[in-house]
Each structure stands twice: as C-alpha cells, then as structure tokens.
Amino acid sequence: MAASIVWDDVKLFLSAARSGGFGAAARELGTMQSTVSRRVAALEAALGVRLFDRTPTGIELTAAGRRVVTGAAPAEAALRALSDVVAMTNPRVSGVVRLALSETLASLFVIPRVLPALLEKHPELVVDLVVSDDPTDLARRDADLALRFFLPPKGDFVTRRVARLDTAPLVHRRLAKTLAKQSPSSWPWVAVGRPSPEEAWLAPLHAKPRLTTSSFHTQLEAVSHGLGVAVLPRLMTQLRSELVELPLVLETAAPAVDLFLVTPRGLRRAARVAAVFDALTVAFDDVGGATREQR
C-alpha cells in the first residue's frame, strides 16, 4: 500500500486538515479546490480509509484522518530538513522566496523600496508576497521569511529586530489645526477592533472611535483620507506626505513598535533566502532601523 501513496497528496491532505477546508487549502497552495478534493480522494483510496467526513458545513477529520495527521508530521519535518540542506548547497540566488508581511509593509515599504533593486540584481529570483495581518506558520514553511510586529513562538528560528518604530497620533494635515484646539477625547479616532499597545495607551482618554476596522492597513488609509486620527508609526509621515503628528501627552509615553525579520534556521544561509533577508535588513537600516540578530 505504501508504494501507492503520493507525497503531494499527503501534503494537500495536511493543508486541508489544518486550514479546515479544501478551498482554504487550495488558496494556501495556489491550486484549485477541485484538485485538492480529487487528490485527497486518491489518498483515501490508497490508504483504504476515509480521512474526512463531508458535512453541509464543511469537512471534519475522521479518527483515521487524525491518526494520519499525527503520523505524517515527522515525515513532513524530515522532508523540510532535506529541502533545507539542498537549498544551502545551491550558491545561485534563484527560485521562489515566500515573504509573509502585512499589506502596509508590502505596499509602502517592501514593494517600492526593496523589490526593484533586489529583483534587478537577482533576475532568477521570484518573490511571493504572502500578505496578511495574521501570523504565518514558518515552522511548516508556509513562508520562508516573515516581517512581524511580534516575536515568533519557540522554535528553531533566526530572528532580527530590523526596526523600532516610535508611534504618535497621526492625522491628515488639513484636520491638524482644528483638532489641535480640541480635547483629544473628542477627536475622531479610527480604531482597529483588536487588542494592541496603541489602544491600551489611549484607554485613559475614554474616547469612543468614530470609525473601526479589522485591518491595520485600512486604518492607515482612513487616516490618510482625512477620516480621523490613529496612533501609527511616525515613519508614516515620511511615507505619506499628507500625514502629520498631533501633540498628545499622557502619563506614559506612546508605545514603540518593534518589527522583526524571522526565518527558520535551516533556511538562513540558503542563497535565495539570504539575498532577501539581507536586502530587507539594509533597507530598514537606511530608515533608522535597529538591527540585532538573535540566534
């Protein structure tokens, strides 16, 4: 039976199991939902067991499916390690590098300030931007590198703090003079509906937001279009000329935001990954980033 098992089918099955659906697995792996469904069915036929129960609300792992997830994990890790060894023996900067980052970092910094020179220098390099505010699982190689505003969980990673960004209330310049005369508690705040150091800092104001969003990038866009005020990195005033800082003094200083560049240790010295890692580090150094590699 083992001879008839195709690893690519196992990979698609694991993605579906972890993401909770064939559609989500297809988006994650860049394929079609019908392909995931068909290949999982082929794996079920090869194993002679049903791995998922198909329900009106989606798919659920069967007992056999849960055992296969557990049993396949060591093989998955071993293949990742083998792939890392091969990558480190290739001196050419070529192939795909998956970089996970937020939409704001992608659109305002990485695309205009990093990628043009990087791709011109390395014409065989392909950069795949995995854009989301949600964390990406580097241990499973959902990405090769990640720019994150938090340290990764425990794992075998190389981490570098590439920037420490001071924050302040930012607003469109056409609103600045009017709002500076008003109480900050009455300012039209634009908030992200999730806990953050910025929201905690503003708590003593007991201010009610005028606009809320689930996306940090949408928050920035709202402020840039004159819809209100938000606590954002001061760096944004350099990247968006329409933004200016509003003075606000509270008992504690506005929080600083650390930005980390993270990669699995096994990939750090792979030529294609090292090229992107080093280019990002240099780019943030140029805007005053504070770098420190943690091993």
QUIZIVEN-V751327 format. One record per helix or strand. SS is the DSSP state (H for helix, E for strand). FROM is the first residue (numbers start at 1). TO is the last residue. Records with the same first field share a line. If there is no record, write none. Layout:
SS: FROM-TO ; FROM-TO
This chain:
H: 2-4 ; 7-19 ; 22-29 ; 33-47 ; 63-89 ; 103-121 ; 173-180 ; 184-186 ; 197-205 ; 216-224 ; 236-239 ; 265-267 ; 271-286
E: 52-55 ; 58-61 ; 95-101 ; 125-131 ; 145-148 ; 157-172 ; 189-192 ; 211-213 ; 229-233 ; 243-245 ; 256-264 ; 292-294
